[in-house]
Amino acid sequence: MASPALLTPASKLKPLSPIKPNSIAPLSPPPTPQQQQPQNHHARRHFLSLATAILTSPFVLPITPAFAGSDEEYVKDTEDVINKVRTTVNMDKNDPNVADAVANLRETSNSWVAKYRREKALLGRASFRDMYSALNAVTGHYVSFGPTAPIPSKRRARILEEMDTAEKALSRGR
């Protein structure tokens, strides 16, 4: 059974009734009680926004970028990490302190990376690039294979070579 609302070829279109001008709904809703508050509320809000803008302006509270430290601090920290990587990588696999040394190296390397990776001045340095690559290789190995797994000779040679080049770059100020 067909619905009377459906248009079929046999049905005729009915004209729409004209819209009466007095039946149009108002465009804006009636004002709420919050909109009817006195004008001093707006003045108070304006005053508070101006006071906040003045007190938090860069002249009163200057915004300075975070800086990890001086160049001497970077060199010292990087040399410390290089020494820890060398001693950890060269440890005998039967040494009972390997797991502790790896945990200490991982903590040191994480803090070094967290401290210096956002420094735009250091990102272009050869020492930073080589250190970051070597630390990535060392920590990636120990995360994947465990703290007591020995590093393969090719990987160890590459890590130690990157440490040497990072140390040379540090001594040249790069």
C-alpha positions as CSV (number, residue, x, y, z in Angstrom):
1,M,0.0,0.0,0.0
2,A,1.4,3.3,-1.1
3,S,1.8,6.2,1.3
4,P,-0.2,9.4,0.4
5,A,2.9,11.5,1.1
6,L,4.9,9.9,-1.7
7,L,5.0,11.6,-5.0
8,T,3.9,9.5,-7.9
9,P,3.5,10.5,-11.5
10,A,-0.3,10.4,-11.1
11,S,-0.3,12.7,-8.0
12,K,-0.6,16.4,-8.3
13,L,1.5,18.9,-6.4
14,K,-0.2,21.0,-3.8
15,P,0.8,24.7,-3.6
16,L,2.5,25.7,-0.3
17,S,0.6,28.1,1.9
18,P,2.0,31.6,2.0
19,I,4.0,32.6,5.1
20,K,2.3,35.2,7.2
21,P,4.6,38.0,8.4
22,N,3.4,37.9,12.0
23,S,4.1,34.1,12.3
24,I,7.9,34.5,11.9
25,A,9.8,33.7,15.1
26,P,11.9,36.4,16.6
27,L,15.6,36.2,15.5
28,S,17.1,36.6,19.0
29,P,16.0,35.0,22.2
30,P,14.8,37.1,25.0
31,P,17.6,38.4,27.2
32,T,18.7,36.1,30.1
33,P,19.1,37.3,33.6
34,Q,22.9,37.2,33.1
35,Q,22.6,39.6,30.2
36,Q,20.5,42.0,32.3
37,Q,23.3,42.5,35.0
38,P,24.3,46.1,35.7
39,Q,26.9,47.9,33.7
40,N,29.4,47.9,36.6
41,H,29.9,44.1,36.0
42,H,31.3,44.9,32.6
43,A,33.5,47.7,33.9
44,R,34.9,45.3,36.5
45,R,35.6,42.6,33.9
46,H,37.3,45.2,31.7
47,F,39.4,46.4,34.6
48,L,40.5,42.9,35.5
49,S,41.4,42.0,32.0
50,L,43.6,45.1,31.7
51,A,45.2,44.5,35.0
52,T,46.0,40.9,34.0
53,A,47.5,42.1,30.7
54,I,49.7,44.6,32.4
55,L,50.9,42.3,35.1
56,T,51.7,39.5,32.8
57,S,53.4,41.6,30.1
58,P,56.9,40.7,29.0
59,F,58.2,43.9,30.7
60,V,57.1,42.9,34.2
61,L,57.7,39.1,33.8
62,P,60.2,38.6,31.0
63,I,60.0,35.3,29.3
64,T,63.4,33.7,28.8
65,P,64.0,30.5,26.9
66,A,65.2,27.5,28.9
67,F,68.9,27.0,28.6
68,A,70.6,23.8,29.6
69,G,73.8,25.3,30.7
70,S,77.1,26.7,29.6
71,D,79.4,25.3,27.0
72,E,81.8,24.1,29.7
73,E,79.0,22.2,31.4
74,Y,78.1,20.5,28.1
75,V,81.7,19.5,27.6
76,K,82.0,18.2,31.1
77,D,78.7,16.2,31.0
78,T,79.6,14.8,27.6
79,E,83.0,13.6,28.7
80,D,81.5,12.0,31.8
81,V,79.0,10.1,29.6
82,I,81.7,9.1,27.2
83,N,83.7,7.6,30.0
84,K,80.7,5.7,31.4
85,V,79.9,4.3,27.9
86,R,83.5,3.1,27.4
87,T,83.7,1.4,30.8
88,T,80.3,-0.2,30.4
89,V,80.8,-1.4,26.9
90,N,84.3,-2.8,27.7
91,M,83.1,-4.7,30.8
92,D,83.5,-8.5,30.8
93,K,80.2,-10.3,30.3
94,N,80.8,-12.4,33.4
95,D,81.4,-9.4,35.6
96,P,78.6,-9.4,38.4
97,N,78.4,-5.5,38.2
98,V,77.3,-5.4,34.5
99,A,73.6,-5.0,35.3
100,D,74.3,-2.2,37.7
101,A,76.6,-0.4,35.3
102,V,74.1,-0.7,32.5
103,A,71.3,0.7,34.7
104,N,73.6,3.6,35.8
105,L,74.6,4.2,32.1
106,R,71.0,4.2,31.1
107,E,70.0,6.8,33.7
108,T,73.0,9.0,32.9
109,S,72.3,8.8,29.1
110,N,68.6,9.6,29.6
111,S,69.4,12.6,31.7
112,W,72.1,13.8,29.2
113,V,69.7,13.4,26.2
114,A,66.8,15.1,28.1
115,K,69.1,18.0,29.1
116,Y,70.7,18.7,25.7
117,R,68.4,17.5,22.9
118,R,66.2,20.7,22.9
119,E,69.2,23.0,22.7
120,K,69.2,24.4,19.1
121,A,72.7,25.6,19.5
122,L,73.9,22.0,20.1
123,L,71.9,20.2,17.5
124,G,74.4,21.1,14.7
125,R,77.5,20.1,16.6
126,A,79.4,17.0,15.5
127,S,80.0,16.0,19.1
128,F,76.3,16.0,19.9
129,R,75.4,14.1,16.8
130,D,77.9,11.3,17.4
131,M,77.1,11.1,21.1
132,Y,73.4,10.9,20.4
133,S,73.9,8.1,17.8
134,A,76.2,6.1,20.1
135,L,73.9,6.5,23.1
136,N,71.0,5.4,20.9
137,A,72.9,2.3,19.8
138,V,74.0,1.4,23.3
139,T,70.6,1.9,25.0
140,G,68.8,0.2,22.1
141,H,70.9,-2.9,22.5
142,Y,70.4,-3.2,26.2
143,V,66.7,-2.5,25.9
144,S,66.3,-5.1,23.2
145,F,68.6,-7.9,24.6
146,G,68.8,-7.2,28.3
147,P,71.5,-5.6,30.5
148,T,73.7,-8.7,30.6
149,A,73.8,-9.4,26.9
150,P,77.2,-8.7,25.4
151,I,77.4,-6.1,22.6
152,P,78.4,-7.7,19.2
153,S,81.9,-6.7,18.1
154,K,80.8,-4.7,15.1
155,R,78.4,-2.7,17.1
156,R,80.9,-2.2,19.9
157,A,83.5,-1.0,17.3
158,R,81.0,1.5,15.8
159,I,80.0,2.8,19.3
160,L,83.7,3.2,20.4
161,E,84.5,4.9,17.1
162,E,81.6,7.4,17.6
163,M,82.8,8.0,21.1
164,D,86.3,8.8,19.7
165,T,85.0,11.2,17.1
166,A,82.7,12.9,19.6
167,E,85.7,13.4,22.0
168,K,87.8,14.8,19.2
169,A,84.9,17.2,18.2
170,L,84.6,18.2,21.8
171,S,88.3,19.0,22.1
172,R,88.0,21.2,18.9
173,G,84.9,23.0,20.3
174,R,82.5,21.4,17.9
